[in-house]
Amino acid sequence: MTSAKSDNDLSDRQLTAVPTGVWQNASLRVLNLFRNELTSLPAGIAQLKELRVLIVANNRLGALPEELGALRRLRMLDAGHNLIAELPRSFGKLTSITDYLYLHDNRLQALSDSIFENFLHLRYLNLCENPLRGLPASVGALVKLEELRLENIGLEILPGFLANLSVLDELALRNNRLASLPDSFAKLRKLRHLDLRGNRFTRVPEVLRGLKRLHKLDLRWNDLGRLPSWLTELRARGCRVLL
């Protein structure tokens, strides 16, 4: 026998609209709307002033409402696997998001340069599977970020401001168009996991040699030429190198 879902778990119910009673529960802290048929969220979401976790992944949302910015206590937002083409102007007010911010697999083509400038305590950001081709400069303000996932967003150049992410532990750059890494990459001294699969590297970037904490380096699905001898140094330090 399976247990009944709680009132805040409305996942996997084929909902095309959220029951109106949800928006009247001002003390609600977690709302799970995962895998439904929602195409929009109403302005009434602004009433959930105590909300900490909002999961709207795997729906058909074309946008997030401007009223989302009223959720000043929100700590985690999962809006992945939707049809979102742009973020509301109020998005930058969600500065209490610290745990996870999932925006992967949407239709985001550009983000305002200032969008993340006040997300100073964010630890996890996933922008994968969006046709972005570039990153907003404010990503460089995410000084507490530990994991950044940028797979398949069309990147040709990695911006130097990523060097500001001094506590970054994991960086996923699979399936982009990168052929080199900037010298400033050396400042990512705490980086342990780096995924460069499926890019356009023809040689192993020299800057990786100085990353003393690197534990896993994945360079598969690149057309690499002669391999540098210093890869043995990485392996000797305990780094798993996949070619």
N, C-alpha and C positions, 0 to 999 in steps of 0.2 A: 504494500500500500504506500503510495506517495503522499507526502504531506501537502496540505493546501498552501497555495502561495499567499504571502502576506499582502496587505492592502497596497503596499508601495511597489509590489512586483507585478507589473502588467506586461511582462515579456511574452512573446510568442503567442499572441492571442488574435492575430489578424485584425487588430483594431484599425479603423480608418479615422477614428476620433477618440480622444481621451475623455473618459467620463467626467462630467463637469464637477462632480464632488471632489475630484483630486485637487483642483485649483483652489478649493475652499479650505483645504487642510493647511493652514498657515504654519503649523508646527512640523510639517513633513521634512525629513532630513535626507531621505534616499528615495529616488524615483527611477524605476527601471522600466523603460519602454522598448527594450531590445526586440528586434525582429517583429515588427508589425507592418502595417500598410499606411502609416502616417505620411501625409504630404505637407503638413504644416503644423506648427505649434501655436496656440492662441496667445493673445496678449495677457490672458489670465495667469500665465506662468510667473508673472512679476509678483504675484501674491505669496509665492513660496519663499519668503524671506529667510527661512532657516535652512533651506536646502543646502546640503553638503555634496551630494553625489547625484549627477544627472546622466542617465544612459539612454541615448536615443539612436544608437547604432543600428544599422541594418533596417532602415525604413526607406521612404521615398521623399525625404525632405529636400526641397529645392532651396531652402534658406532657413536661417535661424531668426527668430523674431527680435526686433530692436529691444523689446522688453527684457530680453535675456540679461542685459546689463544690470538689472535690478537685483540679481542674485549675488549679492556682495559676499556671501559666506560660502559660496561654492568652492569646493576643494578638488573635485574631479569631474571632468566632462568628457564623455565619449560620444562623439557625433560621427564616427567613422561609417563607411559603407552607405553613403547617401548620395544625393545629387547636388550638394551645396556648391554654388558657383562663387559666392562672395560672403564675407562675414559682416554682420551688422556693425554700424559705427560704434555702438555701445560695447562691443566685445572687449575693448581695451580696459573696461572697468572691472573685469572679472579677475582682479589682481589677487584674490585669495586662493586661486587655483594653484595648488602646490604639488599634489600627488601625481596626477596624470592628465594630459591633454591630448586626446586622440582626435585628429581631423583627417585621418588617412582615407584613401579611396573615395574622393569626392571630385568636384570639377573646379577646384580653385585654380585660377590662372595667375592671380597676383594678390599680394597682401600688402597693406599699407606699411610703409617703412617703420612707422611708430607703433604698430599693433601690439608688440610684446614689451614695450619699453618699461612697463611697470610690473611685469611678471617676474619680480626679482627672486622669488622663492620657488619657482617651478623646477621640478626635478626630472620630468619625463615629457618629451614632446614628440609626436608622431605626425609627420606631414606626408607620408608615403603615398604613392599612387595619385598624385595630383599633377596637372600639367603646368607647374609653376615656372620652371626653367631658371629660377633665381630665388633668392631668399631676402626677406626684409632685413634691413640693417639692425633692427631691434633684436634679432636673434642673438646678436653680440652682447645684449644686456642680460642674458639669462645666466648669470654667474653661478647659480646653484644647480644648473642642469647637469644631470648624471647620465642620461641616455637621450640620444638624438637620432631619430630614424628618418632618413631622407631617401629611401629607395624609390627609384623610378619616377623622378620628378623633372627629368630633362636637364640636369645640371651639366654645364660644360666647364665651368670654372668654380673652384671652391673659394668663397670670399675670405679675405684675411681676417675679418672680424670674428671668425670662429675661434681664433686663438684666445679670445677673451674667456672662453668656457674652461676655466682652469681646473675644475673638478670633474670634467667629463670622463666617464668611465667607458662608455660604449658609443660608437659612431657607426651607423649603418648607411652606406652609400651605394649599395648594389644597384646595378642596371641604370647607370647614368652615362654621361659622355665625357667623363673626366680622363685627361691624359697626363695630368701632373698635379702635384700638391704644392701649395705655397710654402715658402721657407718658414713662415710664422707658425706652421703646423707643429714645429718643434716645441712650442709653448704648451702643448697639450700633454703635460708631463704625467698626468694621472691616467691617461688613456690605456685601457687594458684590452679592449676588443675593437677591432677595426675591420669592417667588411667592405672590400673594394671590388667585389665580384662583378663581372659583366660590364666593365668600363672600357676605356681605350688606351690603357697603359701599355707601352711597349718596353718599359723598363721599371724596375722596382724603385720607387722614389727614395732618393738618398736621405731625405729628412727623417725617414722612419728609423734610421739607424740609431738615433739618439733617444728614442722613446724607451726608457729603461724599464717601464712597468708593463710594456706590451706583452700580453699573454696569448692573444690569438690574432693572427694576421691572415686574412683570406683574400687572395689575389686570383682566384680561379676565374676562368672565362675571360681572360685578357690575353692579348697576343704578345706575350713577353718574349724578349730576345734573350741575350746572354744574362745570366743571373749573377749578381754581385757576390763576391766572396764573403762579405760581412753578414750575409744571411745566416752563416754558421754561428756568428756571435749572438744573434737573436735566439737561435735554437738552444745555444748553450746556456742562455739566461732563462730558459724554460718557456720560450714563446713557441706556440704551435703555428707553423707557417704552412699554409695550403696554397699550392700553385697549380 
